[in-house]
């Protein structure tokens, strides 16, 4: 029994020493970024159809349905679903609108709103899609969001580059401190983008002034710009 207890005591000492040594190992922290500018290949266009009626929610809803059905059909005919394009509803609401006067709430009208997203890789058709939507009764083009279909692939490549930079910097720091890198303690990384959204607002006045949106003017000019992709890596390296 004494021998067993003694052996256990030795093992405990070894484990404690190992754990202490692990926590006492020195390490160096290094951070790095990598970035790249790319032309977007996908666009999401947010389109809204808003209708009103002073007396009937049903009439406002029916009017909205008629306009929205035409819009859906037209948008679907302008995209390539075989390439991953789609049209979807992003928001629908039907509600009474009130005004306030002398601390009193007064009914004004019924409002029905249907917002859809047109997702397409045919960025060159974005202007035509906007013009067609306005011509068919869309009351708002809320925004355009340009993205990369290869986002994950490009992100992974930048993370590799940023991670390699952290190792180079860790070696430089270690050499300056009179030590050497012996291994990795921890590493974390992430990607983000900027310069991918535009906001375009159309109103009923502008729409009503168009005698024929399809023939009176060309497609609305759209400048896609570039997507700026950033990768950031934070790493800690063991040294001795």
C-alpha positions as a Markdown table, in Angstrom:
| # | Residue | x | y | z |
|---|---|---|---|---|
| 1 | Unk | 0.0 | 0.0 | 0.0 |
| 2 | Unk | 2.8 | 2.4 | 0.9 |
| 3 | Unk | 4.5 | 1.7 | -2.5 |
| 4 | Unk | 1.2 | 2.4 | -4.3 |
| 5 | Unk | 0.7 | 5.6 | -2.4 |
| 6 | Unk | 4.3 | 6.7 | -3.1 |
| 7 | Unk | 3.8 | 5.9 | -6.8 |
| 8 | Unk | 0.6 | 8.0 | -6.9 |
| 9 | Unk | 2.4 | 10.8 | -5.2 |
| 10 | Unk | 5.2 | 10.8 | -7.8 |
| 11 | Unk | 2.6 | 10.7 | -10.6 |
| 12 | Unk | 0.8 | 13.7 | -9.1 |
| 13 | Unk | 4.1 | 15.6 | -8.8 |
| 14 | Unk | 4.8 | 14.8 | -12.5 |
| 15 | Unk | 1.4 | 15.9 | -13.7 |
| 16 | Unk | 1.6 | 19.1 | -11.6 |
| 17 | Unk | 5.1 | 19.9 | -12.9 |
| 18 | Unk | 3.9 | 19.3 | -16.5 |
| 19 | Unk | 0.9 | 21.5 | -16.1 |
| 20 | Unk | 2.9 | 24.2 | -14.4 |
| 21 | Unk | 5.5 | 24.0 | -17.2 |
| 22 | Unk | 2.7 | 24.3 | -19.8 |
| 23 | Unk | 1.3 | 27.4 | -18.2 |
| 24 | Unk | 4.7 | 28.9 | -17.8 |
| 25 | Unk | 5.8 | 28.4 | -21.5 |
| 26 | Unk | 6.5 | 31.7 | -23.1 |
| 27 | Unk | 4.7 | 32.8 | -26.3 |
| 28 | Unk | 4.6 | 35.6 | -28.8 |
| 29 | Unk | 1.5 | 37.2 | -30.3 |
| 30 | Unk | 1.3 | 38.3 | -33.9 |
| 31 | Unk | -1.5 | 39.8 | -35.9 |
| 32 | Unk | -1.8 | 40.3 | -39.7 |
| 33 | Unk | -4.3 | 41.2 | -42.4 |
| 34 | Unk | -4.6 | 40.5 | -46.1 |
| 35 | Unk | -7.0 | 42.1 | -48.5 |
| 36 | Unk | -8.1 | 42.0 | -52.1 |
| 37 | Unk | -10.4 | 44.0 | -54.4 |
| 38 | Unk | -12.7 | 42.0 | -56.6 |
| 39 | Unk | -15.4 | 42.7 | -59.1 |
| 40 | Unk | -18.8 | 41.5 | -57.7 |
| 41 | Unk | -20.7 | 38.9 | -59.7 |
| 42 | Unk | -24.0 | 38.8 | -57.9 |
| 43 | Unk | -26.6 | 41.5 | -57.1 |
| 44 | Unk | -29.6 | 41.5 | -54.7 |
| 45 | Unk | -32.2 | 44.1 | -55.6 |
| 46 | Unk | -34.8 | 45.0 | -53.0 |
| 47 | Unk | -38.1 | 46.1 | -54.6 |
| 48 | Unk | -41.3 | 47.2 | -52.9 |
| 49 | Unk | -44.9 | 47.5 | -53.9 |
| 50 | Unk | -47.0 | 49.7 | -51.5 |
| 51 | Unk | -50.7 | 50.3 | -52.0 |
| 52 | Unk | -53.3 | 52.3 | -50.1 |
| 53 | Unk | -57.0 | 52.6 | -49.7 |
| 54 | Unk | -58.9 | 55.0 | -47.6 |
| 55 | Unk | -61.9 | 52.7 | -46.8 |
| 56 | Unk | -61.0 | 49.0 | -47.4 |
| 57 | Unk | -58.1 | 46.9 | -46.4 |
| 58 | Unk | -59.4 | 44.3 | -48.9 |
| 59 | Unk | -59.1 | 46.7 | -51.8 |
| 60 | Unk | -55.6 | 47.8 | -50.8 |
| 61 | Unk | -54.6 | 44.1 | -50.6 |
| 62 | Unk | -56.2 | 43.2 | -53.9 |
| 63 | Unk | -54.5 | 46.1 | -55.7 |
| 64 | Unk | -51.2 | 45.1 | -54.2 |
| 65 | Unk | -51.7 | 41.5 | -55.3 |
| 66 | Unk | -52.4 | 42.5 | -58.9 |
| 67 | Unk | -49.3 | 44.6 | -59.1 |
| 68 | Unk | -47.1 | 42.1 | -57.2 |
| 69 | Unk | -48.2 | 39.2 | -59.4 |
| 70 | Unk | -47.2 | 41.2 | -62.6 |
| 71 | Unk | -43.9 | 42.1 | -60.9 |
| 72 | Unk | -43.1 | 38.6 | -59.9 |
| 73 | Unk | -43.8 | 37.2 | -63.3 |
| 74 | Unk | -41.7 | 39.8 | -65.0 |
| 75 | Unk | -38.8 | 39.5 | -62.7 |
| 76 | Unk | -38.7 | 35.7 | -63.1 |
| 77 | Unk | -38.7 | 36.1 | -66.8 |
| 78 | Unk | -35.6 | 38.3 | -66.6 |
| 79 | Unk | -33.4 | 36.0 | -64.5 |
| 80 | Unk | -31.7 | 32.6 | -65.0 |
| 81 | Unk | -32.9 | 30.2 | -62.3 |
| 82 | Unk | -30.6 | 27.6 | -63.8 |
| 83 | Unk | -27.7 | 29.8 | -62.7 |
| 84 | Unk | -28.9 | 30.1 | -59.1 |
| 85 | Unk | -31.0 | 33.2 | -59.6 |
| 86 | Unk | -34.3 | 33.6 | -57.7 |
| 87 | Unk | -37.1 | 35.9 | -56.7 |
| 88 | Unk | -38.4 | 35.8 | -53.1 |
| 89 | Unk | -40.6 | 37.7 | -50.7 |
| 90 | Unk | -38.6 | 39.5 | -48.0 |
| 91 | Unk | -41.4 | 41.2 | -46.2 |
| 92 | Unk | -45.2 | 41.6 | -46.3 |
| 93 | Unk | -47.4 | 43.8 | -44.1 |
| 94 | Unk | -51.0 | 45.0 | -44.1 |
| 95 | Unk | -51.9 | 47.6 | -41.5 |
| 96 | Unk | -54.1 | 50.7 | -40.8 |
| 97 | Unk | -52.3 | 54.0 | -40.8 |
| 98 | Unk | -53.2 | 56.7 | -38.2 |
| 99 | Unk | -52.4 | 60.4 | -37.9 |
| 100 | Unk | -52.2 | 62.2 | -34.6 |
| 101 | Unk | -53.8 | 65.6 | -33.8 |
| 102 | Unk | -54.2 | 67.2 | -30.4 |
| 103 | Unk | -53.2 | 64.0 | -28.7 |
| 104 | Unk | -55.9 | 62.2 | -30.6 |
| 105 | Unk | -55.4 | 59.2 | -32.9 |
| 106 | Unk | -57.3 | 59.5 | -36.2 |
| 107 | Unk | -57.6 | 56.8 | -38.9 |
| 108 | Unk | -56.0 | 57.8 | -42.2 |
| 109 | Unk | -55.9 | 54.8 | -44.6 |
| 110 | Unk | -55.0 | 51.2 | -45.0 |
| 111 | Unk | -51.5 | 50.3 | -46.2 |
| 112 | Unk | -50.3 | 47.0 | -47.8 |
| 113 | Unk | -46.7 | 46.5 | -48.5 |
| 114 | Unk | -45.0 | 43.7 | -50.4 |
| 115 | Unk | -41.2 | 43.6 | -50.6 |
| 116 | Unk | -39.3 | 41.2 | -52.8 |
| 117 | Unk | -35.7 | 40.4 | -53.5 |
| 118 | Unk | -34.4 | 39.7 | -57.0 |
| 119 | Unk | -31.1 | 37.7 | -56.7 |
| 120 | Unk | -29.2 | 37.4 | -59.9 |
| 121 | Unk | -25.7 | 36.8 | -61.3 |
| 122 | Unk | -26.7 | 38.8 | -64.4 |
| 123 | Unk | -25.4 | 42.1 | -63.0 |
| 124 | Unk | -25.6 | 43.7 | -66.4 |
| 125 | Unk | -29.4 | 43.4 | -66.3 |
| 126 | Unk | -29.7 | 45.3 | -63.0 |
| 127 | Unk | -30.7 | 48.5 | -64.7 |
| 128 | Unk | -33.2 | 46.8 | -66.9 |
| 129 | Unk | -34.7 | 45.0 | -63.9 |
| 130 | Unk | -35.1 | 48.3 | -62.0 |
| 131 | Unk | -36.7 | 50.0 | -65.0 |
| 132 | Unk | -39.1 | 47.1 | -65.5 |
| 133 | Unk | -40.1 | 47.1 | -61.9 |
| 134 | Unk | -40.9 | 50.8 | -61.8 |
| 135 | Unk | -42.8 | 50.5 | -65.1 |
| 136 | Unk | -45.0 | 47.7 | -63.6 |
| 137 | Unk | -45.9 | 49.7 | -60.5 |
| 138 | Unk | -43.1 | 49.2 | -57.9 |
| 139 | Unk | -43.1 | 52.2 | -55.6 |
| 140 | Unk | -39.6 | 51.8 | -54.1 |
| 141 | Unk | -36.3 | 50.4 | -55.1 |
| 142 | Unk | -34.8 | 50.2 | -51.6 |
| 143 | Unk | -31.3 | 49.0 | -52.2 |
| 144 | Unk | -28.8 | 47.0 | -54.3 |
| 145 | Unk | -26.3 | 44.7 | -52.6 |
| 146 | Unk | -23.4 | 43.5 | -54.7 |
| 147 | Unk | -21.6 | 40.3 | -53.5 |
| 148 | Unk | -19.2 | 37.6 | -54.5 |
| 149 | Unk | -20.4 | 34.0 | -55.2 |
| 150 | Unk | -16.8 | 32.9 | -54.6 |
| 151 | Unk | -16.6 | 34.6 | -51.2 |
| 152 | Unk | -15.7 | 31.5 | -49.2 |
| 153 | Unk | -12.9 | 30.5 | -51.6 |
| 154 | Unk | -11.4 | 34.0 | -51.7 |
| 155 | Unk | -11.7 | 34.3 | -47.9 |
| 156 | Unk | -9.9 | 31.0 | -47.4 |
| 157 | Unk | -7.0 | 32.1 | -49.6 |
| 158 | Unk | -6.7 | 35.4 | -47.8 |
| 159 | Unk | -6.7 | 33.7 | -44.4 |
| 160 | Unk | -3.8 | 31.5 | -45.5 |
| 161 | Unk | -1.9 | 34.6 | -46.6 |
| 162 | Unk | -2.6 | 36.4 | -43.3 |
| 163 | Unk | -1.6 | 33.3 | -41.2 |
| 164 | Unk | 1.7 | 33.1 | -43.1 |
| 165 | Unk | 2.3 | 36.7 | -42.3 |
| 166 | Unk | 1.7 | 36.1 | -38.6 |
| 167 | Unk | 4.4 | 33.3 | -38.6 |
| 168 | Unk | 6.9 | 35.6 | -40.3 |
| 169 | Unk | 6.3 | 38.3 | -37.8 |
| 170 | Unk | 6.5 | 35.9 | -34.9 |
| 171 | Unk | 9.9 | 34.7 | -36.1 |
| 172 | Unk | 11.1 | 38.3 | -36.4 |
| 173 | Unk | 9.9 | 39.1 | -32.9 |
| 174 | Unk | 11.4 | 35.9 | -31.5 |
| 175 | Unk | 14.8 | 36.5 | -33.1 |
| 176 | Unk | 14.8 | 40.1 | -31.7 |
| 177 | Unk | 14.0 | 38.7 | -28.3 |
| 178 | Unk | 16.8 | 36.1 | -28.5 |
| 179 | Unk | 14.4 | 33.1 | -28.7 |
| 180 | Unk | 12.8 | 30.8 | -31.3 |
| 181 | Unk | 9.3 | 29.8 | -32.2 |
| 182 | Unk | 8.5 | 26.2 | -31.2 |
| 183 | Unk | 4.9 | 25.8 | -32.0 |
| 184 | Unk | 1.4 | 27.3 | -32.2 |
| 185 | Unk | -0.5 | 28.1 | -29.0 |
| 186 | Unk | -3.7 | 29.5 | -30.6 |
| 187 | Unk | -4.9 | 31.1 | -33.9 |
| 188 | Unk | -8.2 | 32.7 | -34.9 |
| 189 | Unk | -9.2 | 34.4 | -38.1 |
| 190 | Unk | -12.2 | 36.1 | -39.9 |
| 191 | Unk | -13.2 | 37.8 | -43.1 |
| 192 | Unk | -15.3 | 40.8 | -43.9 |
| 193 | Unk | -16.2 | 42.9 | -46.9 |
| 194 | Unk | -16.9 | 46.6 | -47.6 |
| 195 | Unk | -18.1 | 48.6 | -50.6 |
| 196 | Unk | -20.8 | 46.2 | -51.6 |
| 197 | Unk | -24.1 | 48.1 | -51.2 |
| 198 | Unk | -25.8 | 51.0 | -52.9 |
| 199 | Unk | -29.1 | 52.7 | -52.0 |
| 200 | Unk | -31.5 | 53.9 | -54.7 |
| 201 | Unk | -34.7 | 55.6 | -53.9 |
| 202 | Unk | -37.6 | 56.2 | -56.4 |
| 203 | Unk | -40.8 | 58.0 | -55.5 |
| 204 | Unk | -44.2 | 58.2 | -57.0 |
| 205 | Unk | -43.6 | 61.6 | -58.5 |
| 206 | Unk | -40.6 | 60.4 | -60.5 |
| 207 | Unk | -42.5 | 57.3 | -61.6 |
| 208 | Unk | -45.6 | 59.1 | -62.7 |
| 209 | Unk | -43.5 | 61.5 | -64.8 |
| 210 | Unk | -42.4 | 58.6 | -67.0 |
| 211 | Unk | -44.7 | 58.3 | -69.9 |
| 212 | Unk | -43.2 | 55.0 | -70.8 |
| 213 | Unk | -40.3 | 53.8 | -68.7 |
| 214 | Unk | -39.2 | 51.2 | -71.2 |
| 215 | Unk | -39.1 | 53.4 | -74.3 |
| 216 | Unk | -38.5 | 57.0 | -73.0 |
| 217 | Unk | -35.2 | 56.2 | -71.5 |
| 218 | Unk | -32.4 | 53.5 | -71.5 |
| 219 | Unk | -31.7 | 51.2 | -68.6 |
| 220 | Unk | -30.9 | 52.9 | -65.3 |
| 221 | Unk | -27.1 | 53.1 | -65.1 |
| 222 | Unk | -25.6 | 51.0 | -62.4 |
| 223 | Unk | -22.0 | 51.1 | -61.3 |
| 224 | Unk | -21.0 | 48.0 | -59.4 |
| 225 | Unk | -17.7 | 49.2 | -58.1 |
| 226 | Unk | -15.6 | 46.6 | -56.3 |
| 227 | Unk | -15.9 | 44.3 | -53.3 |
| 228 | Unk | -13.1 | 44.8 | -50.8 |
| 229 | Unk | -12.4 | 41.6 | -49.0 |
| 230 | Unk | -10.4 | 41.6 | -45.8 |
| 231 | Unk | -9.0 | 38.7 | -43.7 |
| 232 | Unk | -7.6 | 39.2 | -40.2 |
| 233 | Unk | -5.7 | 36.6 | -38.2 |
| 234 | Unk | -4.6 | 36.7 | -34.6 |
| 235 | Unk | -2.0 | 34.1 | -33.5 |
| 236 | Unk | 0.0 | 33.1 | -30.5 |
| 237 | Unk | 3.2 | 31.1 | -30.9 |
| 238 | Unk | 5.1 | 29.2 | -28.3 |
| 239 | Unk | 8.8 | 30.2 | -27.9 |
| 240 | Unk | 11.8 | 28.9 | -26.0 |
